[in-house]
Amino acid sequence: MSDKMTIQGIYACLAVADFERGVAFYTKLMGREPDDRPMDGMVQWRGAGALQLWHEPENAGHNRTTIVVPVMAVERQRLEAAGISLGPDVVGDWGIVAQISDPDGNQVTLAEPPKGFVGS
C-alpha cells in the first residue's frame, strides 16, 4: 500500500447563482457546450482537466480557478470574438496570465506557461 494519494483526475468547481446564465458564459469561455449534465444543477467540461459548474447561490462569486492554455494571444482573440474581454496580460518569468470574472464574480485566470515548460 502506498503512502501517497493516487490521483485519477481533479475537477475545478465554480458556484453560480443564475445557473443558465453561468452555463451560457462558460460555454462561450470554453468554446463548446458542456460535455455532460450528470445531475440537476451541475454541468461539466472535460479535457486535460475538468471544470464543473454548480448551481449554489450561497457560494457564487467566491471561487477561483486557473486554466492553462498553450498560447494566450490565440485564446484572447477567440474570446474577444465570443464577446468576452480578458484583463491585461501580466508577463513574468513564469509565463503570461490574464484574468476575467464571470457574471457572479468568480475569478478565472488563463495562464500560458513559459516556452519550454514541461508539466502536468
C-alpha positions in Angstrom: 0.0 0.0 0.0 1.3 3.4 -1.0 1.5 6.4 1.4 0.6 8.8 -1.4 -2.7 9.5 -3.0 -3.3 8.1 -6.4 -5.0 10.8 -8.4 -7.1 9.9 -11.4 -8.4 13.5 -12.0 -9.1 16.8 -10.4 -12.1 19.0 -11.1 -12.1 22.7 -10.7 -15.5 23.7 -9.3 -17.3 27.0 -9.6 -20.6 28.0 -8.0 -23.1 30.3 -9.7 -26.3 31.9 -8.6 -28.0 32.0 -12.0 -27.3 28.6 -13.5 -28.4 29.2 -17.1 -26.5 32.5 -17.2 -23.4 30.7 -15.9 -23.7 27.8 -18.4 -24.0 30.4 -21.2 -20.9 32.3 -20.0 -18.8 29.2 -19.6 -20.0 27.7 -22.9 -18.5 30.9 -24.5 -15.4 30.7 -22.4 -14.7 27.1 -23.2 -15.8 27.4 -26.8 -18.2 24.5 -26.7 -21.2 23.0 -24.9 -20.7 21.1 -21.6 -19.7 17.5 -22.0 -22.4 16.4 -19.7 -25.0 17.2 -17.1 -24.6 14.4 -14.6 -27.2 15.8 -12.2 -29.6 18.7 -11.7 -27.7 22.0 -11.1 -24.3 20.7 -12.4 -22.6 20.6 -15.8 -19.0 19.8 -16.6 -16.5 20.2 -19.3 -13.8 17.5 -19.5 -10.4 17.6 -21.2 -6.9 17.7 -19.9 -8.6 18.6 -16.6 -12.2 19.3 -15.8 -14.4 22.2 -14.9 -17.6 21.8 -13.0 -20.3 24.4 -12.7 -22.7 24.1 -9.8 -25.9 26.0 -9.1 -25.1 27.1 -5.5 -26.2 30.7 -5.0 -24.9 30.8 -1.4 -21.3 30.1 -2.7 -21.5 32.0 -6.0 -18.8 34.6 -6.6 -16.2 33.3 -4.1 -14.4 30.8 -6.4 -11.2 30.9 -8.4 -9.7 28.6 -11.0 -6.8 28.7 -13.4 -7.0 27.3 -16.9 -3.6 26.7 -18.6 -3.6 27.5 -22.3 -0.8 27.0 -24.8 -0.9 30.5 -26.4 -2.6 33.4 -24.6 -2.9 35.5 -27.8 -4.9 32.8 -29.5 -7.3 32.5 -26.6 -7.6 36.2 -26.2 -8.6 36.6 -29.9 -11.0 33.7 -29.7 -12.7 35.1 -26.5 -12.9 38.6 -27.9 -14.7 37.1 -30.9 -17.1 35.5 -28.5 -17.7 38.7 -26.6 -15.5 38.0 -23.6 -12.8 40.5 -22.7 -9.8 39.3 -20.7 -7.9 41.6 -18.4 -4.4 42.7 -19.4 -1.6 40.2 -19.8 0.7 40.0 -16.9 4.1 38.7 -18.0 6.9 37.3 -15.9 9.5 34.6 -15.8 6.6 32.2 -15.0 4.8 33.0 -18.3 1.7 35.1 -19.0 -1.6 35.3 -17.1 -4.8 37.2 -17.8 -7.9 37.3 -15.7 -11.7 37.6 -16.1 -14.6 37.4 -13.7 -17.7 35.5 -14.6 -21.2 37.2 -14.1 -21.2 36.1 -10.5 -17.7 37.4 -9.7 -15.8 34.1 -9.7 -12.3 34.7 -10.9 -10.9 32.8 -13.9 -7.2 33.1 -14.7 -5.9 31.9 -18.0 -2.2 31.1 -17.8 0.3 30.5 -20.6 3.4 28.7 -19.2 6.9 29.8 -20.3 8.1 28.4 -23.5 9.8 25.0 -23.0 7.8 24.4 -19.7 7.0 20.7 -19.3 4.5 19.9 -16.6 1.0 18.5 -16.0 
